């Protein structure tokens, strides 16, 4: 899914090049900040081809996601640069009906916590509006619930990958701000943790994640 990365980076470059050279960063977008976030979260295999069978398996997990973030931004010439960290929980899960299943076994997957640490850079579209691009490391947890309708087994799957995205942040009076952003995450490595605590070796995966998030924050 590298074309998504290219589109986001190209858009960010276009915004930066079109910004007035004399634009100055004001205090509304510098300093430490805290925020709450909520939005829509969807995970699915990296393959664009759906499984075609009689059960019509839904490969995607989607639902609301919510959490909190912290960050610190500073002025570098006429741009804003910053670092940030975020913790998000997701309600996304599959809903495969296992009732009456008479096979080897079947399971459902629930998205768990989503961690992100990265950086962002932006330019002022107006004195109170920041347009930015972001990128960094992300780690996600998913829970696989396997069952044979007699015994349920929960197994944690831990995935590592990268995230890129972009958004708009609007400053209000009293140090408050709101933002809207899209981000794309691609997980390429994972490990399984059994209920006993035993962990597997690292293995390759291909999982895509799309999130549209809205935030409300306060800058100190």
C-alpha positions in Angstrom: 0.0 0.0 0.0 2.9 2.3 -0.6 0.9 4.5 -3.0 -1.1 5.8 0.0 2.2 6.9 1.6 3.2 8.7 -1.6 -0.1 10.5 -1.8 0.1 11.7 1.8 3.7 12.9 1.5 3.0 14.6 -1.9 0.0 16.4 -0.4 2.1 17.6 2.5 4.8 18.8 0.2 2.4 20.7 -1.9 0.9 22.5 1.2 4.4 23.5 2.4 5.4 24.8 -1.0 2.2 26.8 -1.4 2.5 28.5 2.1 3.7 32.1 2.1 7.4 32.3 2.8 6.8 35.0 5.4 4.4 32.9 7.4 5.3 33.0 11.1 4.4 30.3 13.6 2.6 31.8 16.6 2.3 30.4 20.2 -1.1 28.8 19.4 0.8 25.8 17.9 3.9 25.5 20.1 4.5 23.9 23.5 3.2 20.8 25.3 -0.3 19.6 24.6 -2.8 16.9 25.7 -5.8 15.7 23.9 -8.6 13.2 23.7 -9.4 11.5 20.4 -12.3 9.5 18.9 -13.1 8.3 15.5 -13.6 5.4 13.1 -11.2 2.4 12.9 -11.0 -0.3 10.3 -8.4 -3.2 10.0 -8.2 -5.7 7.2 -5.7 -7.9 5.4 -3.3 -6.2 3.1 -4.6 -8.3 0.1 -7.3 -6.5 -1.9 -8.9 -9.9 -2.8 -11.8 -11.1 -0.5 -12.2 -14.7 0.5 -14.8 -16.2 -1.8 -16.7 -19.0 -0.1 -20.2 -20.1 1.0 -19.8 -18.4 4.4 -19.0 -15.0 2.9 -16.4 -14.3 5.6 -16.0 -10.6 6.4 -12.3 -9.9 6.5 -12.6 -6.4 8.0 -12.9 -5.2 11.6 -14.5 -1.8 12.0 -16.0 0.3 14.8 -15.4 3.3 17.0 -11.9 4.0 18.5 -11.1 6.4 21.3 -8.1 7.3 23.4 -5.7 10.0 24.5 -2.5 11.6 23.2 0.3 13.9 24.4 2.8 15.9 22.3 5.2 18.8 22.1 5.5 21.2 19.2 8.1 23.8 18.4 8.8 26.4 15.7 11.5 25.7 13.1 11.6 28.7 10.8 8.2 29.0 9.2 7.0 25.5 10.1 5.8 23.6 13.2 7.6 20.4 14.1 6.7 18.1 17.0 6.8 14.7 18.6 3.7 12.8 19.9 2.5 9.6 21.5 -0.9 8.1 21.6 -2.9 5.3 23.3 -6.2 4.2 21.6 -8.7 1.4 22.3 -10.9 0.1 19.6 -14.3 -1.6 19.6 -13.7 -3.1 16.2 -14.2 -6.9 15.9 -15.5 -9.6 13.6 -18.9 -11.1 14.2 -18.8 -14.6 12.7 -21.6 -16.7 14.0 -20.0 -19.8 15.5 -23.2 -21.4 16.7 -23.6 -24.9 15.5 -20.3 -24.9 13.7 -19.1 -28.6 13.4 -15.6 -28.2 12.0 -12.1 -28.2 13.3 -12.5 -24.8 14.9 -13.4 -21.2 14.1 -12.7 -17.9 15.8 -13.4 -14.2 16.0 -10.9 -11.3 16.2 -11.1 -8.2 18.4 -9.0 -5.2 18.0 -7.4 -4.1 21.3 -5.1 -1.3 22.3 -3.2 0.7 19.6 0.0 2.5 20.5 1.8 5.2 18.4 5.0 7.2 18.8 6.0 9.6 16.0 6.6 13.0 14.7 4.7 15.6 12.7 5.5 18.7 10.6 3.0 21.4 9.5 2.5 24.9 8.1 0.0 27.6 8.9 -2.8 27.8 6.4 -4.2 30.8 8.5 -2.9 32.3 11.7 -5.2 29.9 13.6 -5.2 26.8 11.3 -2.4 24.3 11.0 -2.1 21.7 8.2 0.3 18.9 9.0 1.7 15.5 8.0 2.8 12.8 10.5 4.6 9.5 10.6 6.1 7.0 13.1 6.0 3.6 14.8 2.8 1.8 15.8 2.1 -1.3 17.8 -1.3 -3.0 17.9 -2.8 -5.8 19.9 -5.5 -8.1 18.6 -7.3 -10.9 20.5 -8.2 -14.1 18.7 -11.0 -16.0 20.3 -11.0 -19.6 19.0 -13.9 -21.9 19.9 -15.3 -25.4 19.1 -18.5 -24.4 20.9 -17.3 -26.3 23.9 -14.0 -24.6 24.8 -13.1 -20.9 24.2 -9.4 -19.9 23.9 -8.2 -16.3 23.8 -4.8 -15.6 22.3 -3.1 -12.2 22.0 -1.5 -11.2 18.7 1.0 -8.3 18.9 1.8 -6.5 15.6 4.5 -3.9 14.8 4.5 -1.5 11.8 4.6 2.1 10.7 2.0 4.9 10.4 1.6 7.9 8.1 -1.1 10.5 8.0 -2.2 14.1 7.8 -4.7 16.5 9.3 -5.9 19.9 10.1 -5.7 21.5 13.6 -7.8 24.6 14.5 -6.7 26.8 17.4 -9.4 28.4 19.6 -9.2 30.9 22.5 -8.0 29.8 25.9 -5.4 27.4 24.5 -8.0 24.9 23.3 -7.8 23.3 19.9 -9.6 20.8 17.7 -8.3 18.6 14.9 -9.3 16.1 12.3 -6.9 13.6 10.7 -6.7 10.5 8.6 -3.9 8.0 9.2 -2.9 4.7 7.5 -1.0 2.0 9.4 0.7 -1.0 7.9 1.8 -3.9 10.2 4.5 -6.2 8.8 5.7 -8.2 11.9 3.9 -10.0 14.7 4.0 -12.5 17.5 1.5 -14.6 19.3 1.2 -14.8 23.1 -0.6 -17.9 24.4 -2.8 -17.8 27.5 0.1 -19.4 29.4 2.3 -16.4 28.6 4.4 -18.3 26.1 5.4 -16.1 23.2 6.1 -17.2 19.6 9.0 -16.2 17.4 8.4 -13.0 15.2 6.7 -13.7 11.9 5.7 -11.7 8.8 2.2 -10.3 8.5 0.4 -8.0 6.1 -2.4 -6.0 7.9 -3.7 -2.6 6.9 -5.4 -0.1 9.2 -7.3 3.0 8.3 -8.5 5.5 10.9 -10.3 8.8 10.7 -10.0 10.6 14.1 -11.2 13.8 15.7 -9.5 15.3 18.7 -10.0 18.0 21.3 -7.0 19.2 23.2 -5.4 21.8 25.4 -2.0 23.4 24.9 0.0 24.6 27.9 
